[in-house]
């Protein structure tokens, strides 16, 4: 059984985000997600060649560059974090319409991240340093680069 979330992933402003989150269907679906036993997530990149937010038009190249300048290295559930895995207090994170990453971390749900490729190593390493995920599924090129970053 599945549930859809028929809202934009990034709202134009916080007021719109809050209005969308207050909708019963959105709220109820997100609450169900927090009660899951297992969440399978991706680890997104702020690299312009790999950013799904840039590719889908949610962010412009200038906006993505601005996010990178805050120290962001990646995102999980749209929530951007830095190289140490600290969730950043930035505008885009306050406009995400989706599962709240911190609430997911605080829930009993096990978080399984699936992410690979050398270009995503920095984001993966940040997620691991910050204990943002419980389990990582990756490939050898990402794993080798993560080990290089850690030494």
N, C-alpha and C positions, 0 to 999 in steps of 0.2 A: 504494500500500500504506500502511496506517495501523496504528498501535498505540494501544491505549487505556491509560489510567492510572486504574485503578479504586480510587482512594483519595480521602479528603477532601483538599481543597486546603489547609486549615489544620487541623492536629492540635490536640488539646486541650492538649498539653504537649510539651516537647522529647523526652522519653523515648518517647512514642508516635510522634512524627515519626521518630525514629531507628529504631524498630522497623519502621515502615512502609518506610522507605528501605532497610532491610537485606533486605527480601523480594526474592528473585531477579527476579521479573517487574517489580517497580517499579524496581529498580536497573538492570536491563538496558534497559528502555524509556527511562529518563532518560539513560543512556549513549548510546543511539542518537540522542537529541535533540542531544547535544553534538557528534555527528559529522555533523550536517546541514550542507549548503552554505548554506542559507537558513532563517532563523527568522522567521515572521510573528507579531508580538506586538501586543497592545494596550497602551495606556497608561491605567491605571486612575486614578480620581480619589478623593480623600478627601472630596470634597463630598458631604454626605448625600443630595442629590438625584440624584447620579450614581454612587454607590459600588455596584459589583456585589457586593462582600462584604457590604454591609448588605442589599441587595435579596435575596440568596440565603440570608441568615441565618447566614453564617459569622461575622459580627461584629454586635454590638449597637450601637445608637447611642452608648452610653456608651464602648464600646471604640473605636469609630471616632473619637470626640471625643478620647479619650486619645492615639490615634495622631497625630491632627492637632496636638496640643499638643507632640509631640516635634519638630515642624518638618516632618513629612512633607507632601509636596504631591501625591504620586502613587505608583503602583506599576507594575512590569513583572514579569510572571510571579509576581505576588504579593509581590514584594520591594519594600518601601517605601523611598523616597529623598526627600531634601530639595530645596529650591529650587536648590541648586547641583549637584544630581545625585549627591550623596554617598549611598551606601547606608547606611541607618541601622542601628545596633546596638540593635534593639528586640525585645521579646519576640515579637511576631507574625512577624517575619522569621525567627526561630529555630524557628518552628513550621510553616513552609511546606513542603508536600510537593509538590515539583515541580522543574522545571528551576532549578538554582541560577543566578541572574542573573550573578553574577561569573564563574562557570565558563563561561557562555555568551559573555560579553564576551571572556574570555581565549581562547576557542576560535577556530578559523579561520572559523567560521560568520558570515555577514553577517546583521545583525539589522535587519529591516524593521518599523517601527512604523506602525500604522494607528490614528489617533486624531483626533477632530475635535470641534468645538463650542467656543464661547467659554469655557464653564465649565471646559474641560480645558486651557486655555492655560497655566496655571501649571505643571501637571504635565508638559505637553509641553516647555515651556521648561526645566524642571529636567532632564528627560531629555536634552535637547540640550546644555545646559551641561555635564552630566556625561559626555558622549560615551557614553551608555548604548545608543544606537542608531546604526546606520550610515546608514539611509535613513528618511525620514519621509513618509508619505502622510497629508495632512490636507485640511481645507477652508478656504475663504477667511475665515470668521469666526474660526476658531482662529488662522490665520496673522496676521490683522490685530491680534488681541489680543496675540499673542506679540511682534509688532513694537512695540506700545505698551508692553509690560512691559520690553522691551529698551532703550527710549529714556530 
